[in-house]
Amino acid sequence: MPASPEDLHDMMEEGVELMHGLAMTAVLGEGKVEALQLHPARFTGKINASPIAIDREAPAKKFAVDNVIIAVGQKAKLDWMPAEFKTERGTIKIDEFGRIGNTNFFAAGDVVQLGSGQPLMVVNAVGDGKRVAFNLDKVLRSIPLEPRTVPIDVIVDLNRMNMTYFPHFPRVQQAMLAPAARRSTQQEVILAYSEEQASMEASRCFSCGTCNACDNCYLVCPEPCIVRSVRSNGLYKILVDYCKGCRVCIEECPTGCLEGVPELDFDSGVVRMDTAFAISQGLHGRQAEELRNLGDRPAKSI
């Protein structure tokens, strides 16, 4: 008799609890995979990171499994998957929930994002996996899935940014563990950056939606609309009484932290800068929404 969604959910939780603080040391079975043998393990690094030390003298635990897939590379091999479940680029085709076709199988990460226009970055893969995990949990608990909505605070249109102000810097290439060593070690396949490499890679960030005190708006405004007392992130003020709505500051903002909203005094669609600078990521979205709803708020006592 197949397990119920509740049983599967409990089994998943038990599996996570069982494998916490353990490392696989052997695959067990007679002619067929039956279980994984796990021993206690701990990080030996100063900041809770690799390498991992395995205590093989401690009693081993077993985790029952039906199959084991050994991954020693960084590229997906999908020759086994039917063509109907693959995109034109040969990656896994999923729906808006991360499901493969009309099944309850889910996929996430680079293997579905390749060719989608999304950069193949760890942060995207982690977020993708988190969303799929939540959807898996809903399926196991028989909760209807809902399409993902993008918060107003997130910049999803790169046209908001002025890429002219960002010189091209190639991505820092990371060294990789030799294929032969991947079967006998717990180290990451992609090796870590050095401190200098990490600093160089971090400097490639665009700071989307966040003021970086570049002074562009202050310099290009044709009217005395933008003032500052000090040059610092977000510490600029817009004098909206002088603003003519030319949008030059918006067009020349490198990070997209400025946006125009309909002027509050007119109903004819006049647009001018009626929002302050974003001093933190996404703040521009909340400001614009508050301005649009300003007419619905009760009048303040003066």
Buried (B, 14 or more C-beta within 10 A) or exposed (E): EEEEBEEBBEEBEEEEEBBEEBBBEEEBEEEEBEBBBBBBBEBEEEEEEEEBEBEEEEEBBEBEBEEEEEEEEEEBEBEEBEEEBBEEEBBBBBEEBBBBEEEEEBBBBBBBBBEEEEEEEEEBBEEBBEBBBBBBEBBBEEEEBEEEEEEEBEBEEEEBBBEEBEEEEEEBEBEEBEEEEBEEEBBBBEEEBEEEBEEBBEEEEBBBBBBBBBEBBBEBBEEEBBEBEEEEBBEBEBEBEEBEBBBBBBEBBBBBBBBBBBBBEEEEEEBBBBBBBBBBBBBBBBBBBEBEEEEEEEEEEE
